[in-house]
Amino acid sequence: MTARRQRAPPALIHAGVGGVVVTPSSNGLWLLGTERSISVSAALLRQTSRDVLSLSGRGGSAGITEVFMRKTAPLFFFFSLLTGGFAEMDVSRVILACGLLAGASWGSKTGQPPKTSCRPGFSQNFYTVIVSGDVLHGQSILKDTALSSQRVKFEDCQRSREVGFISSDPNFSVRPDGTVYTQKEVANLSEPVQFMVTAWGLHDPHIWETTVKLALVGHLHSLPLTKIRSDQDKDVGIRYSITGAGADQPPSGIYNIDPISGNMFVTQPLDREERASYHLRAHAVDMNGNQVENPIDLYIYVIDMNDNRPEFQNQVYNGSVAEGSKPGSSVMQVTASDSDDSTTANGMVRYRILSQTPHSPIPNMFTINSETGDIVTVAAGLDREKVSQYTLIVQATDMEGNLNFGLSNTATALISITDINDNPPEFTVRTFSGEVPENKVNVVVANLTVVDRDQPHSPNWNAVYRIVNGDPSGHFTIRTNPITNEGMLTVIKPVDFEMNRAFMLTVVVSNQAHLASGIQSSLQSTAGVTISVQDVNEPPVFPVNPKIIRFEEGVPAGTTLTVFAAQDPDHFIHQIVRYAKLSDPANWLRINRTNGQITTMALLDRESMYVRNNMYEATFLAYDNGSPQASGTGTLQIYLIDVNDNPPVLVPREAQVCERSRPNSRINITASDADTDPNVGPFVFELPSFPPSVRRNWTISRLSGDYAQLKLRISYLEAGMYEIPIIVSDSGNPPLSNRSVIRVKVCPCDHNGDCSATGAVAAAGLGTGAIIAILICIIILLSMVLLFVVWMKRREKERQAKPLLIDPEDDVRDNILKYDEEGGGEEDQDYDLSQLQQPESLDHIINKTTGVRRVDERPVIAESQYPVRPSVPHPGDIGDFINDGLRAADNDPTAPPYDSLLVFDYEGSGSTAGSVSSLNSTSSGDQDYDYLNDWGPRFKKLADLYGGGDDD
């Protein structure tokens, strides 16, 4: 491959929509276009080994004469993103042409003078919205379809104004959030559509305008980028191709090349924030696919344009600074980031404060570092009690803060003024007063009120009260109410009206936190408190309580022990004190109700269960005659001195020894005494002289002062139970003695010295004769039980075998009769169930005429007429009366379908026989009662009594 060599310096080529302007430069040519132009720059590196470019300008236009493929000539392209469509270049011989489709970029409005505040309006004068193919419904776009995620941005400078949008194209419009959508169904969008959008405030006369251009992806015209040419294209047919990311690799389709002419195009908008550079390789092959040139590297760099606003990390920032801070004190930092290239002015953000609210004490209390965003104070006079919070509107602008070309955004900075203790607490009044009853504690005497303008419920506000004078004995303290910050003057030690009738206190208040530097305490932080003590009736007081006295036990009844008198502390009131017994567990004492003299009612016994550690305790009551009556208690403790009034008692009371004397067959004995020293041990143990067998068989040897040992004197003693008397004496003065008996069981022992089983029985006194007697008693008892059981069974059989006086068939006692007839079938089913109801009242029965009455139902129709017995008696009237009543009941339509009780309550209307009192019996004549035998078993007993008298 050969090429024409022509040295040329690097060149920057800017192609503009409104044309290009060629200006000379030390490094080559500069082509500058208008603001809304597409700028494309190309630079060829390694000029020493690459003579491939020649620049010529003609008629105000510029072009690159030729670029030939060489082995050592990588080609670099730099693209700058600005708004607009593809650039068009009028180049005489274009071998390399550079352009850019910048549909996704945003520009800024020009020609506006700089302003010192936020400018309401659209963020751009021209918007290119790329419509994705996903929104297509066939070839058309449905109504109310959002066309793209890109939005038309309107800046209202945080005035929260209501803005409406009007489109010049009836098919498209903009929603309040800036989304472009279809107002009608659009048949196709094969060609880009451009329309005007007007914004107008609902409560603002101003209007703003911008232009929106819509285009489907792939429907924009490709921009010529460059031309690849081989110097062998004159000899053979050449086919050109490109490979790499952006061509045949993802993101594919951005760049393509005409295989015949070698013209290279860019087909889609480029965004530096998505991809900043591309590396492609250009290939040249012949018609058979054979490589005719080595591939050439193409490096394409997308030059950044200012299409991104600065974005604050937070919309609201919170900071704080202490009140009274000096100028230059740091408050907080705000930070905004810009997606544009930070090495260029597009991404260089500068900060400034737009407004401060409120303006007290001056409008500019704070300043901000334009580069770092640090906010500091610039003036003194911050006072939380006047202004507790400031609101700053902070603006971040790129293009190094150029308001004409830069894009801006705003955020809010809330600065809280923190409290310092610069306001001492002050009492609301200089003097407080209160009163308290004597002898009362935990009573709030007075509430001390203060004011403090510092932050409530903080250490700078919380009050601390101190009593500095007037309370040397510490009767009072001041607690702080955590809610109201008031001081509650409280009595913690009882006050006595007779000692102090009033108190004059001096109180000082301060805060938990120390006052700030340079702040002095106020004179209002000190106050006086006057407290009056109220006199109340106080109970009598025993001067010595408890009172302890000492007496010997056994003091006789009526002995005066002491005078337990109380005093009335109310010296200014003459009152009478009376006494009463409150507690006397043993009921030994009495007290004189007028003078408190204590006397005994019974003997005082130190060994009583009511005495603890030689101390007996009783409680007495002293009360006055005041109004209201008051009483006090006193405790009398009597220490009882022991006397020797209890003889010792032998311990143990039972023991056992072997019948044959052995070295280890001994009984250790001691004694217990209810008295105390010196009326207890050492004890003296001795055997009595009577009966003589005691000293003959037994002996006692002393072990110590409290213990002795009892053992057999003889070598063998017959097994059995022995009662051995022992005399025990204590060491009292005079000593007391006691004759005690110990039961000793003498038994045969085994080789270990323990009683054997047979020996234990023998020792218990149960010989062979006793055992036999016990067995005989058990046998007799069992025989008696057996005889009693046999007798009971025989009696039961006799009772069952005894016949009844009457025939069982004629037995008139209650019997169980079985009725197994179930009725006549369906004929019995035809009846009125309402007749089964319980009657609500018995009036109809009570008012019924004399005769037979039913009491189990309430008739609903006229009742049947039951017969009435005639008043004239007739021998057969009873039977006839019953038969008539039965017939009437059978024919009664109100009768229930079951058998019921008929009440015959007619007792007759009198007797024609008159009184029967004149009848008397006579013994004259004999009467035959044999006919009673014919009346059946019911009259059998009567027949036996009156019949057969002749046999007797």
C-alpha positions, 0 to 999 in steps of 0.5 A, spaced: 500 500 500 502 506 498 500 513 500 501 520 498 505 523 504 504 530 506 506 533 513 500 536 517 499 538 524 494 536 528 487 539 527 481 540 530 474 540 526 468 543 528 462 542 524 456 546 525 449 546 523 449 553 522 456 553 518 463 552 520 468 558 521 475 556 519 480 560 523 488 559 523 491 556 529 498 554 532 496 547 532 492 547 525 485 549 524 480 551 528 473 550 526 468 554 530 460 553 530 454 556 533 452 554 540 447 549 537 452 546 533 454 539 533 462 539 534 466 533 531 474 533 532 479 529 529 486 529 531 491 524 528 497 522 533 504 520 531 505 525 526 512 523 525 510 517 522 504 519 519 503 524 513 496 522 511 492 528 512 492 535 508 487 540 510 485 545 505 480 551 506 476 554 501 470 559 501 470 559 508 469 551 509 474 546 511 476 539 508 480 533 509 483 532 503 485 524 503 486 519 508 490 512 506 490 506 510 497 505 513 500 500 517 502 505 523 497 510 523 491 509 528 486 514 527 483 518 533 476 521 533 473 526 538 466 527 539 463 533 543 455 532 544 451 538 543 444 539 541 441 538 534 441 534 529 446 531 524 451 536 522 452 537 515 459 539 512 461 542 505 467 539 504 470 539 497 474 533 497 471 529 503 475 523 505 475 524 512 468 527 515 466 527 522 459 528 525 455 526 531 448 525 532 446 528 539 439 526 540 439 525 547 443 531 549 441 537 552 443 544 551 442 551 554 439 557 552 444 563 550 443 570 549 440 571 556 444 576 561 446 573 567 441 573 573 443 573 581 437 568 582 434 562 579 430 563 572 423 559 572 422 556 565 424 550 561 431 547 562 432 547 554 430 551 548 430 544 544 429 537 546 430 531 542 426 525 544 428 518 541 421 514 541 423 506 542 420 501 538 416 498 544 411 503 544 409 501 536 402 497 536 403 495 529 405 501 525 401 506 529 401 509 536 395 508 541 392 514 544 395 516 551 401 512 550 408 515 553 413 516 548 419 515 552 422 516 559 425 522 557 422 528 559 421 536 558 424 539 564 421 545 567 424 549 573 419 553 577 425 555 582 421 551 588 415 556 588 411 550 587 407 554 582 402 550 578 404 550 570 400 547 564 403 545 557 400 546 551 402 543 544 402 546 537 401 539 534 394 536 536 397 529 536 402 530 542 402 534 548 406 534 555 404 532 561 405 536 568 411 531 570 414 532 563 412 526 559 411 526 552 405 522 550 400 522 544 393 525 545 390 521 539 392 515 535 398 516 531 398 512 524 406 512 524 412 516 526 416 514 520 419 521 519 421 526 525 416 530 528 417 537 531 412 541 535 412 547 540 410 546 547 408 553 551 408 553 558 403 558 562 402 559 570 395 558 572 396 564 577 402 567 573 401 571 567 408 569 564 409 564 558 415 560 556 416 556 550 421 550 547 421 546 541 420 538 542 423 533 536 420 526 536 424 521 532 423 513 532 430 509 533 433 508 527 429 513 523 434 519 524 439 520 518 446 517 519 451 522 520 457 521 515 463 520 519 469 519 515 471 515 509 476 509 509 480 508 502 486 503 500 491 506 495 490 499 491 482 501 489 485 503 482 487 496 481 482 491 484 475 492 487 475 493 494 470 492 500 471 495 506 468 493 513 469 495 520 469 491 527 469 492 534 464 495 540 459 499 536 459 496 530 458 488 530 459 488 537 454 490 543 452 496 543 452 494 535 449 498 530 452 505 532 457 505 526 456 502 519 460 503 513 459 503 506 462 497 503 464 500 496 465 507 497 468 506 504 464 512 507 463 511 515 457 513 518 454 514 526 447 512 526 445 513 533 445 519 538 452 518 543 452 519 550 458 520 553 455 518 560 454 511 557 460 510 553 466 515 553 470 511 547 469 506 542 475 502 539 474 500 531 478 496 526 477 498 519 478 492 514 479 492 506 479 486 502 478 484 495 472 481 491 474 474 493 475 476 500 482 476 501 485 481 505 489 487 501 491 491 507 492 490 514 487 493 519 487 500 521 485 502 528 480 507 529 479 510 536 473 514 537 472 519 543 466 522 545 467 529 547 463 531 553 457 537 552 454 540 558 447 536 558 447 534 565 445 538 571 448 538 578 444 534 582 444 534 590 445 528 594 439 530 598 434 535 597 434 537 604 440 538 608 440 539 616 445 542 620 446 546 626 451 551 629 451 554 637 448 560 638 453 566 639 458 563 635 463 567 632 464 569 625 467 563 621 464 558 625 463 552 620 455 550 620 455 544 615 456 542 608 452 541 602 454 537 596 452 536 589 455 532 583 454 533 576 455 527 571 458 531 566 466 530 565 469 533 571 475 535 568 472 540 564 467 546 565 461 542 564 462 538 570 465 543 575 460 545 580 460 552 584 455 553 590 452 560 592 446 562 597 440 564 594 436 566 600 436 566 607 429 566 611 428 569 616 433 575 615 434 576 622 438 580 625 441 581 618 439 578 611 446 575 610 448 571 616 451 565 612 456 564 606 458 558 602 464 556 599 463 556 592 467 550 591 467 545 597 460 547 599 462 549 606 457 553 609 460 558 615 457 564 619 459 571 617 456 575 622 455 575 630 448 575 633 446 568 633 440 567 638 436 561 639 431 565 643 430 569 637 431 565 631 431 558 632 432 555 625 434 558 619 432 556 612 437 557 606 436 556 599 443 553 596 444 553 588 449 549 585 451 551 577 456 547 573 460 551 568 464 553 573 458 557 576 457 561 569 449 563 570 449 564 562 451 557 560 451 553 566 445 548 568 443 549 575 439 546 581 437 548 588 437 544 595 434 547 602 439 547 608 436 547 614 440 550 620 438 549 627 441 554 632 443 550 638 442 552 645 447 554 650 446 556 657 446 564 656 440 565 660 440 564 668 434 562 671 430 567 675 425 567 680 418 570 678 418 573 685 423 575 690 419 572 696 415 566 697 411 563 703 408 557 706 406 553 712 407 546 715 404 542 721 409 540 726 411 533 726 409 532 718 414 529 713 414 529 705 409 535 705 410 540 700 410 547 703 411 551 697 412 551 690 418 556 687 417 558 680 422 560 675 423 562 668 429 560 663 429 562 656 434 556 654 432 550 651 426 547 655 428 540 658 435 541 657 441 541 662 441 549 660 434 549 662 433 544 668 433 548 675 437 546 681 435 549 687 439 550 694 437 552 701 443 557 703 441 560 709 435 559 715 435 551 715 441 549 720 438 542 722 436 540 715 429 540 716 427 542 708 429 540 701 427 542 694 426 538 689 425 540 682 419 538 678 421 535 671 415 538 667 414 545 670 421 546 672 418 549 679 422 547 686 418 543 691 420 545 698 419 539 702 419 537 709 424 531 710 425 532 718 419 534 722 419 541 725 416 542 732 412 548 734 415 548 741 422 549 738 421 553 732 414 557 730 417 560 723 423 559 718 426 564 714 430 561 708 434 563 703 434 559 696 438 560 690 437 557 683 442 555 678 442 550 672 444 543 671 449 546 666 454 551 667 453 558 664 456 560 658 463 564 658 461 571 659 454 570 662 453 572 669 448 570 674 442 574 675 440 578 682 433 574 680 436 567 682 436 568 689 429 569 693 427 568 700 422 563 703 418 564 709 415 558 713 410 558 718 409 552 723 402 550 725 401 547 732 398 540 732 396 536 738 402 532 739 401 525 743 404 524 750 412 521 749 415 516 754 422 519 756 425 513 756 422 508 751 423 502 751 425 502 759 429 496 762 428 494 769 431 488 773 427 484 778 428 477 781 423 472 778 418 469 783 416 476 785 409 476 789 403 479 786 402 486 788 409 488 788 410 495 785 415 495 779 416 502 777 413 508 775 412 508 767 410 516 766 409 520 759 410 527 758 406 531 754 410 535 749 405 541 748 407 545 753 403 551 751 396 547 753 395 544 759 392 537 758 391 531 762 395 524 761 392 517 762 395 510 761 392 504 759 395 497 758 396 495 751 400 488 750 401 484 756 402 477 754 402 473 760 397 478 764 402 479 769 402 487 770 397 492 771 398 500 770 395 506 774 391 510 769 393 516 773 400 516 774 403 510 770 405 506 776 406 498 774 405 493 779 404 485 778 398 481 778 401 474 778 408 471 780 414 473 775 416 466 772 423 467 768 422 460 765 415 462 762 414 461 755 413 469 754 420 470 757 425 471 751 433 471 753 430 473 761 427 479 758 419 480 759 416 485 754 409 489 755 407 495 752 403 501 755 399 507 752 399 514 754 393 518 751 391 526 753 384 529 753 386 534 747 382 535 741 383 531 737 385 526 742 393 523 741 396 517 744 403 514 744 406 508 746 411 505 751 415 499 752 417 496 758 422 491 758 423 487 765 429 483 766 428 477 770 434 474 775 434 467 775 432 464 782 433 456 784 426 454 783 426 448 778 429 441 780 434 438 775 430 432 771 434 426 769 436 424 762 435 419 759 428 416 762 430 409 759 436 405 757 438 398 756 444 394 758 446 386 758 444 381 763 452 380 764 456 385 766 461 387 760 466 393 760 462 397 754 455 395 758 454 402 761 449 407 761 451 415 761 446 419 764 445 427 765 440 432 768 436 438 765 435 444 769 430 450 767 434 455 771 440 458 769 447 459 772 449 458 777 443 454 779 444 448 774 450 444 774 455 441 776 449 436 778 450 430 784 448 423 782 446 418 787 442 412 788 437 412 794 438 407 800 431 404 799 430 399 796 436 396 798 437 392 792 438 398 788 445 399 791 446 392 791 445 391 784 447 398 781 453 403 782 453 410 779 460 413 777 461 421 776 464 422 769 464 430 769 460 436 772 454 434 768 454 427 766 455 420 770 455 413 769 450 407 771 452 400 771 451 393 774 455 392 780 454 384 780 456 380 774 449 377 772 442 380 773 436 376 770 433 379 764 427 384 765 425 391 766 427 395 772 426 401 775 432 404 778 431 411 782 436 416 782 437 422 786 439 428 782 441 435 785 443 442 782 448 447 785 443 452 787 443 456 793 440 452 797 441 446 792 434 443 789 434 435 789 429 431 785 428 423 785 427 421 778 426 414 775 430 411 769 427 404 766 433 400 764 431 394 760 436 388 762 437 383 756 441 377 753 446 380 748 450 378 742 457 378 741 457 385 739 454 387 746 447 388 742 440 385 745 438 379 741 431 378 739 429 373 744 432 377 749 428 383 747 422 379 748 424 377 755 426 383 757 419 386 755 416 381 760 412 377 756 413 370 758 411 363 755 404 364 759 403 371 757 404 369 749 399 363 750 394 367 754 394 372 748 393 367 743 387 364 747 384 370 747 385 371 739 381 364 738 375 366 743 374 373 739 374 369 732 369 364 735 364 369 737 365 373 730 363 366 727 357 364 731 354 371 730 355 371 723 351 364 723 346 366 727 344 372 723 344 368 716 339 363 720 334 369 722 334 371 715 332 364 713 327 364 718 324 371 716 324 368 708 320 362 710 315 365 714 308 365 710 304 371 709 297 372 713 293 373 707 294 369 700 299 373 695 294 374 690 289 378 695 295 382 697 293 389 697 299 392 698 303 395 692 304 391 686 307 392 679 302 391 674 304 390 667 300 393 661 303 390 655 297 393 650 299 398 646 292 400 643 287 399 637 291 402 632 290 408 627 283 409 631 287 412 637 291 416 633 285 421 631 285 426 637 286 433 638 293 434 641 291 441 644 287 437 649 294 435 652 296 442 654 296 444 662 290 449 664 292 456 665 287 456 671 283 452 675 277 457 675 273 453 670 274 447 675 272 451 681 266 454 678 264 447 676 257 444 678 257 438 684 259 432 681 265 429 677 271 433 675 277 433 671 283 437 673 288 435 668 285 439 662 282 446 660 275 445 656 275 449 649 267 447 648 261 446 653 263 441 658 259 434 658 253 434 664 256 429 669 250 426 673 248 429 680 247 425 686 240 426 688 239 428 695 234 422 697 238 416 699 237 410 695 240 403 697 243 403 690 245 410 688 252 409 689 253 404 684 248 408 679 252 414 681 259 411 679 256 408 673 253 415 670 259 418 671 263 413 668 258 414 662 259 421 662 266 421 662 267 416 656 262 421 652 266 427 654 269 430 648 274 434 652 277 428 655 284 427 653 286 421 649 289 417 655 286 415 662 285 420 667 283 421 674 276 422 676 274 426 682 268 424 686 268 429 691 260 428 693 260 427 700 252 427 701 247 432 703 245 429 710 243 422 713 236 420 714 238 416 720 240 422 724 245 422 730 248 415 731 250 417 738 244 413 741 247 407 738 250 403 744 252 395 744 250 390 749 253 384 751 246 380 752 245 375 747 250 371 743 252 373 735 255 368 730 261 371 727 263 365 723 260 368 716 266 372 716 270 366 714 266 367 708 268 374 706 275 372 704 282 373 706 282 380 708 277 378 713 281 372 716 284 376 722 277 379 724 274 372 723 280 369 728 278 374 733 271 374 733 269 367 731 271 360 734 270 363 741 267 357 744 273 353 743 277 358 748 
